[in-house]
Amino acid sequence: MLKNKSVFIFLCCFLFIYGKAYANEINILCDGKNDVSGKLSNLGDVNINFTEGTCIFSQPLVINSNVSLNGAGNNKTILKAPGNLPHDISFISLGNNESTKPVRDVSIHNLTLYGQNEEFGFSEHNHLLSLKGAENATISNNRFLAFQGDAIYIGRAKVKNKNIQIKNNYFDGLNYKNRNAISIITGGDIDIESNYFYRTTMRNMPGAIDLEPNNGSQHFIQRVNIKNNKFLSIGGKAAIVVSIRHIYNTKINNITIVDNKIYNTKRGVYVYAKNQNSSSMPHDFNISNNRIIGANIRPLLVCNIQKVKVASKDVDFNSYCPLTQRALSLMN
């Protein structure tokens, strides 16, 4: 009895100090020649370690709950996305549109996800990483390069996306033949912090970060923190875009955009909602202490948002926003 108790205490201490334990562990050799797709199909409850080098994939990667993907270190492990994927198929997927159970407890660290926009160009709905019904996901210290659609897409499912951490990553579209670095269609409690965004987004697409709920009551964006990121030479409408095109049936509130550095974009921050009554208007935005330099049109535009805290003299409430459609309250 004492021995079993000691083993139990040891395991508890081990998990507390070193983190989660997994049922399986897989080590993958990235030799730049052999396709590793067959070794990594429909994964769950596993810790996967990729060696230094380039891993070749001919098929997309589907992730289930309790999975950790780990590279060999900073800039050392490249996962090369398959070319010419079918419409709306992502390189790595956590859940899908029909998910009824969340994909929980997934971490992705120290990897370079390399897309195919240099060879195949722009493809709006082919993303490097797709989260649909993800819960407790951590994405940190990765590089996202050459994405055709989005680098990270947080989209709709029958269960909610929540508790997602996106921190200390590097996003480089290479040639602007992509949509957004990060798109959020629906989700809550999402932190986007201390990332670097460079050369992303076609001119007719939103921007590096796009918060844009689709129509329907199941689509919501709440408690999103965009903090301490750096943006350089971003295409599209703005570095950070919040676009609410569908009124009444969607909810978007408690959005924080603070301490970001934005250089050489069309606009720094663009927040726009269709005209609507005060009861359904997006609310509780904090847009403060952002350094915006070299905006071609204007640093900051806000339209039809209620309860906005803006610590900037450069805010523009009038352009493309008639006086009858201005934000209801501005609290400095």
C-alpha positions in Angstrom: 0.0 0.0 0.0 2.8 2.4 0.9 4.7 1.5 -2.3 1.6 2.3 -4.5 1.1 5.5 -2.6 4.7 6.5 -3.2 4.4 5.8 -6.9 1.2 7.9 -7.1 2.9 10.8 -5.4 5.9 10.5 -7.7 3.7 10.6 -10.8 1.8 13.6 -9.5 5.0 15.5 -8.8 6.4 14.5 -12.3 3.3 15.8 -14.0 3.3 19.0 -12.0 7.0 19.7 -12.8 7.3 18.4 -16.3 3.8 18.8 -17.7 1.3 16.4 -19.2 2.0 12.7 -19.8 0.9 11.1 -23.1 0.0 7.5 -23.8 2.4 7.4 -26.7 5.5 9.0 -28.0 6.6 9.2 -31.6 10.0 10.4 -33.0 9.9 11.5 -36.6 13.0 11.8 -38.8 12.9 14.8 -41.0 15.3 13.9 -43.8 13.9 16.1 -46.6 13.3 13.0 -48.8 10.8 10.5 -47.3 7.1 11.3 -46.9 6.1 11.0 -43.3 2.3 11.3 -43.7 1.7 7.6 -43.2 3.3 7.7 -39.8 1.0 10.6 -38.6 -2.6 9.8 -39.4 -5.5 10.8 -37.2 -3.4 11.3 -34.1 -4.5 11.5 -30.5 -3.0 11.2 -27.0 0.6 11.3 -28.3 3.7 13.4 -28.0 5.4 13.8 -31.4 9.0 15.0 -31.6 10.4 16.0 -35.1 14.1 16.0 -35.7 16.1 18.8 -37.2 15.6 19.0 -40.9 12.7 19.1 -43.4 9.7 16.8 -43.1 7.8 16.1 -46.4 4.0 15.6 -46.3 1.9 14.3 -49.2 -1.3 14.4 -47.1 -2.8 16.8 -44.5 -2.4 16.1 -40.8 -5.4 15.7 -38.6 -5.0 16.2 -34.9 -7.3 14.9 -32.1 -7.2 15.7 -28.3 -4.0 15.4 -26.2 -1.4 15.9 -28.8 1.9 17.8 -28.6 3.9 18.6 -31.8 7.5 19.6 -31.1 10.4 20.7 -33.3 14.1 20.4 -32.5 14.5 24.1 -31.7 14.3 27.5 -33.2 14.3 27.4 -37.0 15.6 23.8 -37.0 12.5 21.8 -38.0 10.4 22.5 -41.2 7.1 20.8 -41.9 6.5 21.3 -45.7 2.8 21.4 -46.5 1.5 19.3 -49.4 1.0 21.1 -52.7 -2.4 21.8 -54.4 -4.7 20.7 -51.5 -8.4 20.5 -52.3 -10.6 23.5 -51.5 -11.1 24.2 -47.8 -8.5 21.7 -46.7 -5.8 22.8 -44.3 -2.3 21.4 -43.8 -2.9 20.7 -40.1 -6.5 20.5 -38.7 -7.8 20.5 -35.2 -11.5 19.6 -35.6 -13.8 20.3 -38.6 -17.1 22.0 -39.4 -19.1 19.1 -38.1 -17.2 18.6 -34.8 -19.5 17.9 -31.9 -16.7 17.3 -29.4 -13.9 19.8 -28.8 -10.3 18.9 -29.6 -8.7 19.6 -26.3 -5.2 20.1 -25.0 -3.0 20.5 -28.1 0.3 22.2 -28.2 2.5 23.2 -31.2 6.0 24.4 -30.5 9.3 25.1 -32.2 8.2 24.2 -35.8 8.3 26.0 -39.1 5.1 25.4 -41.1 6.0 26.1 -44.7 3.2 26.6 -47.2 3.1 26.5 -51.0 2.3 30.1 -52.2 5.7 30.3 -54.0 4.7 27.4 -56.3 0.9 27.5 -56.3 0.1 31.1 -55.4 -2.9 32.4 -53.5 -5.6 30.0 -52.4 -8.1 31.7 -49.9 -9.3 28.6 -48.1 -6.2 26.5 -47.8 -4.6 27.3 -44.5 -1.5 26.1 -42.7 -3.3 25.5 -39.4 -7.1 25.3 -38.8 -8.9 25.2 -35.5 -12.5 24.3 -35.5 -13.8 23.4 -32.1 -10.4 23.6 -30.3 -10.1 24.1 -26.6 -6.9 24.7 -24.6 -4.6 25.0 -27.5 -1.1 26.6 -27.3 0.8 27.7 -30.4 4.2 29.2 -29.5 7.7 29.8 -30.9 6.8 28.7 -34.4 7.4 30.1 -37.8 4.5 30.3 -40.4 5.8 30.9 -43.9 4.4 31.1 -47.5 0.8 30.4 -46.5 -1.7 30.5 -49.4 -4.8 31.3 -47.3 -4.3 32.0 -43.6 -1.5 30.9 -41.4 -3.9 30.2 -38.6 -7.7 30.0 -39.1 -10.0 29.8 -36.1 -13.4 28.9 -37.6 -16.8 27.5 -37.0 -17.8 24.1 -35.6 -20.7 22.7 -33.6 -18.6 23.3 -30.5 -16.8 26.5 -29.5 -13.2 27.5 -29.8 -11.9 28.7 -26.5 -8.7 29.2 -24.5 -6.3 29.6 -27.3 -2.8 31.0 -26.9 -0.8 32.3 -29.9 2.5 33.6 -28.6 6.0 34.3 -29.8 5.5 33.2 -33.3 6.8 34.6 -36.6 4.6 35.1 -39.6 6.0 35.8 -43.1 3.8 35.7 -46.1 7.0 36.1 -48.3 5.2 37.6 -51.3 1.7 38.8 -50.1 0.0 35.9 -52.0 -2.1 35.0 -48.9 -5.2 36.1 -47.0 -4.5 36.8 -43.3 -1.9 35.6 -40.9 -4.6 35.0 -38.3 -8.4 34.8 -38.9 -10.9 34.5 -36.1 -14.4 33.7 -37.2 -15.7 32.4 -33.9 -14.1 31.9 -30.5 -13.5 33.2 -27.0 -10.6 33.7 -24.6 -8.0 34.1 -27.3 -4.6 35.7 -26.6 -2.4 36.8 -29.5 0.7 38.1 -27.9 4.4 39.0 -28.8 4.2 37.8 -32.4 5.9 39.2 -35.4 4.0 39.7 -38.7 5.8 40.5 -42.0 4.8 40.7 -45.7 1.3 39.3 -45.3 -2.0 39.8 -47.2 -3.1 40.6 -50.7 -4.3 44.1 -51.3 -8.0 43.1 -51.5 -7.9 41.0 -48.3 -8.4 42.2 -44.7 -4.9 42.2 -43.0 -2.5 40.4 -40.7 -5.1 39.8 -38.0 -8.8 39.7 -39.0 -11.7 39.3 -36.5 -14.7 38.7 -38.7 -17.7 36.6 -37.5 -19.9 35.0 -40.0 -23.7 35.4 -39.8 -25.6 33.3 -37.2 -26.0 33.2 -33.5 -23.4 30.4 -33.2 -20.7 32.9 -34.4 -19.2 35.0 -31.6 -15.9 36.6 -30.8 -15.4 37.6 -27.2 -12.4 38.3 -24.9 -9.7 38.5 -27.5 -6.4 40.1 -26.5 -4.0 41.4 -29.2 -1.0 42.6 -27.3 2.6 43.5 -27.8 2.8 42.3 -31.4 4.9 43.9 -34.2 3.7 44.4 -37.8 5.8 45.4 -40.7 4.9 46.0 -44.4 1.4 44.5 -44.2 -0.9 44.5 -47.2 -4.7 44.5 -47.2 -7.0 46.9 -45.5 -5.0 47.3 -42.2 -2.6 45.5 -39.9 -5.5 44.6 -37.5 -9.0 44.4 -38.8 -12.3 43.9 -36.9 -15.1 43.7 -39.5 -18.7 43.0 -38.5 -20.7 42.7 -41.7 -23.6 40.7 -40.3 -25.8 42.5 -37.6 -28.1 41.3 -34.9 -27.2 37.6 -35.1 -23.5 37.8 -34.2 -21.8 38.9 -31.0 -18.4 40.5 -30.7 -17.2 42.3 -27.6 -14.4 42.7 -25.1 -11.7 43.1 -27.6 -8.3 44.5 -26.4 -5.7 45.9 -28.9 -2.8 47.3 -26.9 0.9 47.9 -27.0 1.4 46.9 -30.6 3.9 48.4 -33.0 2.7 48.8 -36.6 4.9 50.1 -39.4 4.3 50.7 -43.1 0.7 49.7 -43.7 -2.4 51.2 -45.3 -4.0 51.6 -41.9 -2.9 50.5 -38.5 -6.2 49.4 -36.9 -9.5 49.3 -38.7 -12.7 48.5 -36.7 -16.0 48.7 -38.6 -19.5 47.5 -38.0 -22.6 48.0 -40.1 -25.0 50.6 -38.7 -27.3 49.1 -36.1 -29.2 49.9 -32.9 -27.4 50.3 -29.6 -28.7 47.0 -28.2 -26.9 44.9 -30.8 -23.9 47.1 -31.4 -20.4 45.5 -30.7 -19.1 46.9 -27.4 -16.2 47.1 -24.9 -13.2 47.7 -27.1 -9.8 48.9 -25.7 -7.5 50.3 -28.3 -4.6 51.8 -26.4 -0.9 52.5 -26.5 -0.3 51.3 -30.1 2.6 52.8 -32.0 1.5 53.3 -35.6 4.1 54.7 -38.0 3.9 55.0 -41.8 0.1 54.4 -42.3 -0.7 55.4 -45.9 -4.3 56.3 -45.3 -4.8 56.8 -41.5 -3.5 55.1 -38.3 -6.9 54.2 -36.8 -10.5 54.1 -37.9 -13.4 53.1 -35.6 -17.0 52.9 -36.7 -20.3 51.8 -35.0 -18.7 50.4 -31.8 -20.1 51.1 -28.4 -18.0 51.7 -25.3 -14.6 52.3 -26.9 -11.5 53.3 -25.0 -9.0 54.9 -27.3 -5.8 56.3 -26.1 -4.7 58.0 -29.3 -5.2 61.4 -30.9 -5.2 59.8 -34.4 -8.6 58.1 -34.2 -10.8 58.8 -37.1 -14.6 58.4 -36.6 -15.7 60.1 -39.7 -14.1 58.6 -42.8 -16.5 56.0 -44.4 -18.7 56.4 -41.4 -21.5 59.0 -41.6 -22.2 61.1 -38.5 -25.4 59.0 -37.8 -23.2 55.9 -37.6 -20.4 56.9 -35.3 -19.4 55.2 -32.1 -21.9 55.9 -29.3 -19.3 56.6 -26.7 -15.6 57.3 -26.5 -13.9 57.1 -23.2 -10.3 58.4 -23.0 
